[in-house]
């Protein structure tokens, strides 16, 4: 996971996705914007089912420190996007 980037630059956590599906989507969006990232599965105590299902485990998103601000802005803009309402 620490292979993101070729520089000797630290990785920083910019967000925590609620599950693997959302994390994969965010990683793809960041990748499309030229920001490589790594993902780290979180731990959920007390939730027996989530230990066996990626759907219930939070996933941390990490990027190079130099890309952190831009990556946060990109992910923040997803929340501000208008949604279709029927």
Jmol script that loads the backbone (N, CA, C; Angstrom):
load data "model"
ATOM      1  N   UNK A   1       0.804  -1.195   0.000  1.00  0.00           N
ATOM      2  CA  UNK A   1       0.000   0.000   0.000  1.00  0.00           C
ATOM      3  C   UNK A   1       0.849   1.261   0.000  1.00  0.00           C
ATOM      4  N   UNK A   2       2.035   1.239   0.518  1.00  0.00           N
ATOM      5  CA  UNK A   2       2.876   2.417   0.599  1.00  0.00           C
ATOM      6  C   UNK A   2       3.560   2.719  -0.724  1.00  0.00           C
ATOM      7  N   UNK A   3       3.172   2.051  -1.811  1.00  0.00           N
ATOM      8  CA  UNK A   3       3.827   2.222  -3.083  1.00  0.00           C
ATOM      9  C   UNK A   3       3.328   3.426  -3.864  1.00  0.00           C
ATOM     10  N   UNK A   4       2.384   4.163  -3.335  1.00  0.00           N
ATOM     11  CA  UNK A   4       1.831   5.312  -4.039  1.00  0.00           C
ATOM     12  C   UNK A   4       2.916   6.352  -4.197  1.00  0.00           C
ATOM     13  N   UNK A   5       3.191   6.726  -5.440  1.00  0.00           N
ATOM     14  CA  UNK A   5       4.186   7.756  -5.712  1.00  0.00           C
ATOM     15  C   UNK A   5       5.595   7.216  -5.661  1.00  0.00           C
ATOM     16  N   UNK A   6       6.492   7.914  -6.338  1.00  0.00           N
ATOM     17  CA  UNK A   6       7.878   7.483  -6.377  1.00  0.00           C
ATOM     18  C   UNK A   6       8.743   8.322  -5.451  1.00  0.00           C
ATOM     19  N   UNK A   7       8.210   9.391  -4.893  1.00  0.00           N
ATOM     20  CA  UNK A   7       8.936  10.266  -3.997  1.00  0.00           C
ATOM     21  C   UNK A   7       8.992   9.657  -2.600  1.00  0.00           C
ATOM     22  N   UNK A   8       9.908  10.188  -1.798  1.00  0.00           N
ATOM     23  CA  UNK A   8       9.945   9.805  -0.389  1.00  0.00           C
ATOM     24  C   UNK A   8       9.103  10.814   0.362  1.00  0.00           C
ATOM     25  N   UNK A   9       7.836  10.738   0.129  1.00  0.00           N
ATOM     26  CA  UNK A   9       6.880  11.680   0.707  1.00  0.00           C
ATOM     27  C   UNK A   9       5.878  10.884   1.524  1.00  0.00           C
ATOM     28  N   UNK A  10       5.455  11.455   2.625  1.00  0.00           N
ATOM     29  CA  UNK A  10       4.546  10.719   3.494  1.00  0.00           C
ATOM     30  C   UNK A  10       3.132  10.682   2.922  1.00  0.00           C
ATOM     31  N   UNK A  11       2.429   9.619   3.299  1.00  0.00           N
ATOM     32  CA  UNK A  11       1.020   9.491   2.945  1.00  0.00           C
ATOM     33  C   UNK A  11       0.203  10.053   4.094  1.00  0.00           C
ATOM     34  N   UNK A  12      -0.892  10.705   3.741  1.00  0.00           N
ATOM     35  CA  UNK A  12      -1.791  11.241   4.760  1.00  0.00           C
ATOM     36  C   UNK A  12      -3.203  10.750   4.491  1.00  0.00           C
ATOM     37  N   UNK A  13      -3.958  10.550   5.571  1.00  0.00           N
ATOM     38  CA  UNK A  13      -5.358  10.129   5.425  1.00  0.00           C
ATOM     39  C   UNK A  13      -6.181  11.364   5.115  1.00  0.00           C
ATOM     40  N   UNK A  14      -6.955  11.288   4.041  1.00  0.00           N
ATOM     41  CA  UNK A  14      -7.788  12.433   3.665  1.00  0.00           C
ATOM     42  C   UNK A  14      -9.267  12.177   3.908  1.00  0.00           C
ATOM     43  N   UNK A  15      -9.638  10.917   4.033  1.00  0.00           N
ATOM     44  CA  UNK A  15     -11.051  10.589   4.210  1.00  0.00           C
ATOM     45  C   UNK A  15     -11.180   9.147   4.670  1.00  0.00           C
ATOM     46  N   UNK A  16     -12.350   8.843   5.212  1.00  0.00           N
ATOM     47  CA  UNK A  16     -12.688   7.465   5.554  1.00  0.00           C
ATOM     48  C   UNK A  16     -14.022   7.151   4.897  1.00  0.00           C
ATOM     49  N   UNK A  17     -13.993   6.211   3.973  1.00  0.00           N
ATOM     50  CA  UNK A  17     -15.212   5.782   3.292  1.00  0.00           C
ATOM     51  C   UNK A  17     -15.964   4.814   4.196  1.00  0.00           C
ATOM     52  N   UNK A  18     -17.289   4.801   4.103  1.00  0.00           N
ATOM     53  CA  UNK A  18     -18.070   3.918   4.974  1.00  0.00           C
ATOM     54  C   UNK A  18     -17.901   2.432   4.663  1.00  0.00           C
ATOM     55  N   UNK A  19     -17.475   2.124   3.428  1.00  0.00           N
ATOM     56  CA  UNK A  19     -17.298   0.724   3.042  1.00  0.00           C
ATOM     57  C   UNK A  19     -16.402   0.633   1.810  1.00  0.00           C
ATOM     58  N   UNK A  20     -16.094  -0.587   1.410  1.00  0.00           N
ATOM     59  CA  UNK A  20     -15.187  -0.837   0.297  1.00  0.00           C
ATOM     60  C   UNK A  20     -15.736  -0.327  -1.038  1.00  0.00           C
ATOM     61  N   UNK A  21     -17.026  -0.427  -1.230  1.00  0.00           N
ATOM     62  CA  UNK A  21     -17.627   0.014  -2.488  1.00  0.00           C
ATOM     63  C   UNK A  21     -17.415   1.517  -2.695  1.00  0.00           C
ATOM     64  N   UNK A  22     -17.706   2.293  -1.668  1.00  0.00           N
ATOM     65  CA  UNK A  22     -17.520   3.747  -1.744  1.00  0.00           C
ATOM     66  C   UNK A  22     -16.038   4.078  -1.879  1.00  0.00           C
ATOM     67  N   UNK A  23     -15.180   3.376  -1.144  1.00  0.00           N
ATOM     68  CA  UNK A  23     -13.736   3.614  -1.229  1.00  0.00           C
ATOM     69  C   UNK A  23     -13.215   3.381  -2.644  1.00  0.00           C
ATOM     70  N   UNK A  24     -13.678   2.318  -3.273  1.00  0.00           N
ATOM     71  CA  UNK A  24     -13.258   2.032  -4.652  1.00  0.00           C
ATOM     72  C   UNK A  24     -13.711   3.140  -5.598  1.00  0.00           C
ATOM     73  N   UNK A  25     -14.910   3.638  -5.400  1.00  0.00           N
ATOM     74  CA  UNK A  25     -15.426   4.721  -6.237  1.00  0.00           C
ATOM     75  C   UNK A  25     -14.574   5.978  -6.049  1.00  0.00           C
ATOM     76  N   UNK A  26     -14.299   6.338  -4.802  1.00  0.00           N
ATOM     77  CA  UNK A  26     -13.482   7.520  -4.530  1.00  0.00           C
ATOM     78  C   UNK A  26     -12.086   7.368  -5.112  1.00  0.00           C
ATOM     79  N   UNK A  27     -11.493   6.174  -4.969  1.00  0.00           N
ATOM     80  CA  UNK A  27     -10.152   5.930  -5.503  1.00  0.00           C
ATOM     81  C   UNK A  27     -10.134   6.091  -7.017  1.00  0.00           C
ATOM     82  N   UNK A  28     -11.176   5.625  -7.677  1.00  0.00           N
ATOM     83  CA  UNK A  28     -11.262   5.757  -9.130  1.00  0.00           C
ATOM     84  C   UNK A  28     -11.390   7.226  -9.534  1.00  0.00           C
ATOM     85  N   UNK A  29     -12.201   7.974  -8.815  1.00  0.00           N
ATOM     86  CA  UNK A  29     -12.373   9.403  -9.112  1.00  0.00           C
ATOM     87  C   UNK A  29     -11.049  10.138  -8.925  1.00  0.00           C
ATOM     88  N   UNK A  30     -10.370   9.864  -7.822  1.00  0.00           N
ATOM     89  CA  UNK A  30      -9.072  10.515  -7.583  1.00  0.00           C
ATOM     90  C   UNK A  30      -8.062  10.111  -8.650  1.00  0.00           C
ATOM     91  N   UNK A  31      -8.051   8.836  -9.009  1.00  0.00           N
ATOM     92  CA  UNK A  31      -7.150   8.361 -10.060  1.00  0.00           C
ATOM     93  C   UNK A  31      -7.413   9.046 -11.391  1.00  0.00           C
ATOM     94  N   UNK A  32      -8.687   9.250 -11.714  1.00  0.00           N
ATOM     95  CA  UNK A  32      -9.041   9.951 -12.956  1.00  0.00           C
ATOM     96  C   UNK A  32      -8.536  11.389 -12.949  1.00  0.00           C
ATOM     97  N   UNK A  33      -8.358  11.950 -11.753  1.00  0.00           N
ATOM     98  CA  UNK A  33      -7.855  13.319 -11.611  1.00  0.00           C
ATOM     99  C   UNK A  33      -6.331  13.340 -11.469  1.00  0.00           C
ATOM    100  N   UNK A  34      -5.701  12.176 -11.624  1.00  0.00           N
ATOM    101  CA  UNK A  34      -4.249  12.092 -11.554  1.00  0.00           C
ATOM    102  C   UNK A  34      -3.683  12.009 -10.149  1.00  0.00           C
ATOM    103  N   UNK A  35      -4.516  11.628  -9.191  1.00  0.00           N
ATOM    104  CA  UNK A  35      -4.077  11.514  -7.802  1.00  0.00           C
ATOM    105  C   UNK A  35      -4.107  10.042  -7.396  1.00  0.00           C
ATOM    106  N   UNK A  36      -2.952   9.402  -7.334  1.00  0.00           N
ATOM    107  CA  UNK A  36      -2.939   8.018  -6.871  1.00  0.00           C
ATOM    108  C   UNK A  36      -3.235   7.970  -5.378  1.00  0.00           C
ATOM    109  N   UNK A  37      -3.850   6.903  -4.939  1.00  0.00           N
ATOM    110  CA  UNK A  37      -4.148   6.771  -3.513  1.00  0.00           C
ATOM    111  C   UNK A  37      -4.006   5.328  -3.089  1.00  0.00           C
ATOM    112  N   UNK A  38      -3.970   5.141  -1.792  1.00  0.00           N
ATOM    113  CA  UNK A  38      -3.978   3.790  -1.234  1.00  0.00           C
ATOM    114  C   UNK A  38      -5.152   3.706  -0.267  1.00  0.00           C
ATOM    115  N   UNK A  39      -5.573   2.486  -0.017  1.00  0.00           N
ATOM    116  CA  UNK A  39      -6.710   2.270   0.864  1.00  0.00           C
ATOM    117  C   UNK A  39      -6.305   1.325   1.980  1.00  0.00           C
ATOM    118  N   UNK A  40      -6.815   1.592   3.169  1.00  0.00           N
ATOM    119  CA  UNK A  40      -6.524   0.759   4.326  1.00  0.00           C
ATOM    120  C   UNK A  40      -7.830   0.440   5.031  1.00  0.00           C
ATOM    121  N   UNK A  41      -8.112  -0.841   5.160  1.00  0.00           N
ATOM    122  CA  UNK A  41      -9.335  -1.273   5.825  1.00  0.00           C
ATOM    123  C   UNK A  41      -9.282  -0.907   7.291  1.00  0.00           C
ATOM    124  N   UNK A  42     -10.384  -0.364   7.788  1.00  0.00           N
ATOM    125  CA  UNK A  42     -10.483  -0.033   9.209  1.00  0.00           C
ATOM    126  C   UNK A  42     -10.896  -1.242  10.009  1.00  0.00           C
ATOM    127  N   UNK A  43     -10.998  -1.042  11.286  1.00  0.00           N
ATOM    128  CA  UNK A  43     -11.436  -2.118  12.179  1.00  0.00           C
ATOM    129  C   UNK A  43     -12.775  -1.731  12.786  1.00  0.00           C
ATOM    130  N   UNK A  44     -13.647  -2.698  12.872  1.00  0.00           N
ATOM    131  CA  UNK A  44     -14.952  -2.473  13.491  1.00  0.00           C
ATOM    132  C   UNK A  44     -15.084  -3.451  14.640  1.00  0.00           C
ATOM    133  N   UNK A  45     -15.125  -2.925  15.830  1.00  0.00           N
ATOM    134  CA  UNK A  45     -15.255  -3.785  17.007  1.00  0.00           C
ATOM    135  C   UNK A  45     -16.722  -4.045  17.299  1.00  0.00           C
ATOM    136  N   UNK A  46     -17.023  -5.254  17.689  1.00  0.00           N
ATOM    137  CA  UNK A  46     -18.362  -5.582  18.133  1.00  0.00           C
ATOM    138  C   UNK A  46     -19.341  -5.923  17.023  1.00  0.00           C
ATOM    139  N   UNK A  47     -18.937  -5.800  15.785  1.00  0.00           N
ATOM    140  CA  UNK A  47     -19.848  -6.112  14.686  1.00  0.00           C
ATOM    141  C   UNK A  47     -19.347  -7.381  14.005  1.00  0.00           C
ATOM    142  N   UNK A  48     -19.832  -8.521  14.461  1.00  0.00           N
ATOM    143  CA  UNK A  48     -19.365  -9.813  13.990  1.00  0.00           C
ATOM    144  C   UNK A  48     -19.491  -9.958  12.478  1.00  0.00           C
ATOM    145  N   UNK A  49     -20.630  -9.569  11.909  1.00  0.00           N
ATOM    146  CA  UNK A  49     -20.843  -9.731  10.478  1.00  0.00           C
ATOM    147  C   UNK A  49     -19.857  -8.911   9.653  1.00  0.00           C
ATOM    148  N   UNK A  50     -19.547  -7.688  10.097  1.00  0.00           N
ATOM    149  CA  UNK A  50     -18.674  -6.824   9.312  1.00  0.00           C
ATOM    150  C   UNK A  50     -17.256  -7.374   9.217  1.00  0.00           C
ATOM    151  N   UNK A  51     -16.874  -8.240  10.133  1.00  0.00           N
ATOM    152  CA  UNK A  51     -15.549  -8.841  10.056  1.00  0.00           C
ATOM    153  C   UNK A  51     -15.415  -9.730   8.826  1.00  0.00           C
ATOM    154  N   UNK A  52     -16.527 -10.203   8.309  1.00  0.00           N
ATOM    155  CA  UNK A  52     -16.497 -11.095   7.158  1.00  0.00           C
ATOM    156  C   UNK A  52     -17.043 -10.448   5.892  1.00  0.00           C
ATOM    157  N   UNK A  53     -17.388  -9.194   5.956  1.00  0.00           N
ATOM    158  CA  UNK A  53     -17.970  -8.511   4.806  1.00  0.00           C
ATOM    159  C   UNK A  53     -17.317  -7.160   4.601  1.00  0.00           C
ATOM    160  N   UNK A  54     -16.770  -6.925   3.413  1.00  0.00           N
ATOM    161  CA  UNK A  54     -16.167  -5.625   3.097  1.00  0.00           C
ATOM    162  C   UNK A  54     -17.211  -4.515   3.110  1.00  0.00           C
ATOM    163  N   UNK A  55     -18.468  -4.873   2.951  1.00  0.00           N
ATOM    164  CA  UNK A  55     -19.520  -3.864   2.863  1.00  0.00           C
ATOM    165  C   UNK A  55     -19.687  -3.085   4.158  1.00  0.00           C
ATOM    166  N   UNK A  56     -19.291  -3.654   5.298  1.00  0.00           N
ATOM    167  CA  UNK A  56     -19.529  -2.991   6.561  1.00  0.00           C
ATOM    168  C   UNK A  56     -18.292  -2.450   7.247  1.00  0.00           C
ATOM    169  N   UNK A  57     -17.156  -2.465   6.571  1.00  0.00           N
ATOM    170  CA  UNK A  57     -15.912  -2.045   7.192  1.00  0.00           C
ATOM    171  C   UNK A  57     -15.461  -0.714   6.594  1.00  0.00           C
ATOM    172  N   UNK A  58     -15.232   0.297   7.433  1.00  0.00           N
ATOM    173  CA  UNK A  58     -14.735   1.573   6.920  1.00  0.00           C
ATOM    174  C   UNK A  58     -13.365   1.403   6.264  1.00  0.00           C
ATOM    175  N   UNK A  59     -13.089   2.233   5.270  1.00  0.00           N
ATOM    176  CA  UNK A  59     -11.826   2.169   4.534  1.00  0.00           C
ATOM    177  C   UNK A  59     -11.207   3.561   4.496  1.00  0.00           C
ATOM    178  N   UNK A  60      -9.968   3.665   4.984  1.00  0.00           N
ATOM    179  CA  UNK A  60      -9.264   4.940   4.958  1.00  0.00           C
ATOM    180  C   UNK A  60      -8.645   5.160   3.582  1.00  0.00           C
ATOM    181  N   UNK A  61      -8.727   6.407   3.105  1.00  0.00           N
ATOM    182  CA  UNK A  61      -8.125   6.797   1.833  1.00  0.00           C
ATOM    183  C   UNK A  61      -6.894   7.641   2.151  1.00  0.00           C
ATOM    184  N   UNK A  62      -5.743   7.233   1.605  1.00  0.00           N
ATOM    185  CA  UNK A  62      -4.479   7.936   1.831  1.00  0.00           C
ATOM    186  C   UNK A  62      -3.902   8.416   0.500  1.00  0.00           C
ATOM    187  N   UNK A  63      -3.361   9.632   0.509  1.00  0.00           N
ATOM    188  CA  UNK A  63      -2.683  10.191  -0.670  1.00  0.00           C
ATOM    189  C   UNK A  63      -1.378  10.823  -0.217  1.00  0.00           C
ATOM    190  N   UNK A  64      -0.532  11.170  -1.189  1.00  0.00           N
ATOM    191  CA  UNK A  64       0.690  11.887  -0.864  1.00  0.00           C
ATOM    192  C   UNK A  64       0.335  13.223  -0.229  1.00  0.00           C
ATOM    193  N   UNK A  65       1.139  13.651   0.730  1.00  0.00           N
ATOM    194  CA  UNK A  65       0.870  14.904   1.445  1.00  0.00           C
ATOM    195  C   UNK A  65       0.711  16.080   0.487  1.00  0.00           C
ATOM    196  N   UNK A  66       1.485  16.101  -0.582  1.00  0.00           N
ATOM    197  CA  UNK A  66       1.416  17.209  -1.531  1.00  0.00           C
ATOM    198  C   UNK A  66       0.115  17.243  -2.320  1.00  0.00           C
ATOM    199  N   UNK A  67      -0.618  16.136  -2.358  1.00  0.00           N
ATOM    200  CA  UNK A  67      -1.879  16.041  -3.097  1.00  0.00           C
ATOM    201  C   UNK A  67      -3.099  16.108  -2.174  1.00  0.00           C
ATOM    202  N   UNK A  68      -2.870  16.176  -0.864  1.00  0.00           N
ATOM    203  CA  UNK A  68      -3.965  16.055   0.101  1.00  0.00           C
ATOM    204  C   UNK A  68      -5.035  17.131  -0.071  1.00  0.00           C
ATOM    205  N   UNK A  69      -4.639  18.374  -0.175  1.00  0.00           N
ATOM    206  CA  UNK A  69      -5.624  19.457  -0.269  1.00  0.00           C
ATOM    207  C   UNK A  69      -6.493  19.299  -1.513  1.00  0.00           C
ATOM    208  N   UNK A  70      -5.848  19.041  -2.645  1.00  0.00           N
ATOM    209  CA  UNK A  70      -6.600  18.875  -3.898  1.00  0.00           C
ATOM    210  C   UNK A  70      -7.529  17.665  -3.822  1.00  0.00           C
ATOM    211  N   UNK A  71      -7.046  16.572  -3.255  1.00  0.00           N
ATOM    212  CA  UNK A  71      -7.865  15.363  -3.139  1.00  0.00           C
ATOM    213  C   UNK A  71      -9.084  15.613  -2.250  1.00  0.00           C
ATOM    214  N   UNK A  72      -8.890  16.315  -1.128  1.00  0.00           N
ATOM    215  CA  UNK A  72     -10.007  16.646  -0.249  1.00  0.00           C
ATOM    216  C   UNK A  72     -11.036  17.499  -0.981  1.00  0.00           C
ATOM    217  N   UNK A  73     -10.561  18.462  -1.758  1.00  0.00           N
ATOM    218  CA  UNK A  73     -11.480  19.329  -2.511  1.00  0.00           C
ATOM    219  C   UNK A  73     -12.299  18.522  -3.513  1.00  0.00           C
ATOM    220  N   UNK A  74     -11.660  17.561  -4.162  1.00  0.00           N
ATOM    221  CA  UNK A  74     -12.366  16.721  -5.134  1.00  0.00           C
ATOM    222  C   UNK A  74     -13.448  15.903  -4.438  1.00  0.00           C
ATOM    223  N   UNK A  75     -13.093  15.271  -3.325  1.00  0.00           N
ATOM    224  CA  UNK A  75     -14.082  14.463  -2.608  1.00  0.00           C
ATOM    225  C   UNK A  75     -15.181  15.336  -2.003  1.00  0.00           C
ATOM    226  N   UNK A  76     -14.819  16.517  -1.512  1.00  0.00           N
ATOM    227  CA  UNK A  76     -15.832  17.439  -0.980  1.00  0.00           C
ATOM    228  C   UNK A  76     -16.811  17.866  -2.066  1.00  0.00           C
ATOM    229  N   UNK A  77     -16.300  18.026  -3.291  1.00  0.00           N
ATOM    230  CA  UNK A  77     -17.183  18.456  -4.385  1.00  0.00           C
ATOM    231  C   UNK A  77     -18.220  17.390  -4.731  1.00  0.00           C
ATOM    232  N   UNK A  78     -17.944  16.137  -4.400  1.00  0.00           N
ATOM    233  CA  UNK A  78     -18.914  15.072  -4.652  1.00  0.00           C
ATOM    234  C   UNK A  78     -20.160  15.267  -3.796  1.00  0.00           C
ATOM    235  N   UNK A  79     -19.971  15.729  -2.580  1.00  0.00           N
ATOM    236  CA  UNK A  79     -21.102  15.957  -1.676  1.00  0.00           C
ATOM    237  C   UNK A  79     -21.931  17.165  -2.125  1.00  0.00           C
ATOM    238  N   UNK A  80     -21.288  18.113  -2.824  1.00  0.00           N
ATOM    239  CA  UNK A  80     -21.979  19.308  -3.261  1.00  0.00           C
ATOM    240  C   UNK A  80     -22.673  19.147  -4.598  1.00  0.00           C
ATOM    241  N   UNK A  81     -22.405  18.028  -5.283  1.00  0.00           N
ATOM    242  CA  UNK A  81     -22.996  17.794  -6.596  1.00  0.00           C
ATOM    243  C   UNK A  81     -24.511  17.681  -6.470  1.00  0.00           C
ATOM    244  N   UNK A  82     -25.239  18.310  -7.385  1.00  0.00           N
ATOM    245  CA  UNK A  82     -26.701  18.184  -7.352  1.00  0.00           C
ATOM    246  C   UNK A  82     -27.110  16.742  -7.673  1.00  0.00           C
ATOM    247  N   UNK A  83     -28.168  16.303  -7.048  1.00  0.00           N
ATOM    248  CA  UNK A  83     -28.688  14.971  -7.329  1.00  0.00           C
ATOM    249  C   UNK A  83     -30.005  15.079  -8.057  1.00  0.00           C
ATOM    250  N   UNK A  84     -30.293  14.063  -8.825  1.00  0.00           N
ATOM    251  CA  UNK A  84     -31.582  14.041  -9.537  1.00  0.00           C
ATOM    252  C   UNK A  84     -32.670  13.693  -8.551  1.00  0.00           C
ATOM    253  N   UNK A  85     -33.742  14.420  -8.605  1.00  0.00           N
ATOM    254  CA  UNK A  85     -34.885  14.073  -7.755  1.00  0.00           C
ATOM    255  C   UNK A  85     -36.101  13.867  -8.634  1.00  0.00           C
ATOM    256  N   UNK A  86     -36.814  12.805  -8.341  1.00  0.00           N
ATOM    257  CA  UNK A  86     -38.013  12.472  -9.143  1.00  0.00           C
ATOM    258  C   UNK A  86     -39.257  12.988  -8.491  1.00  0.00           C
TER     259      UNK A  86
END
end "model"
wireframe off; spacefill off
backbone 0.3
color backbone group
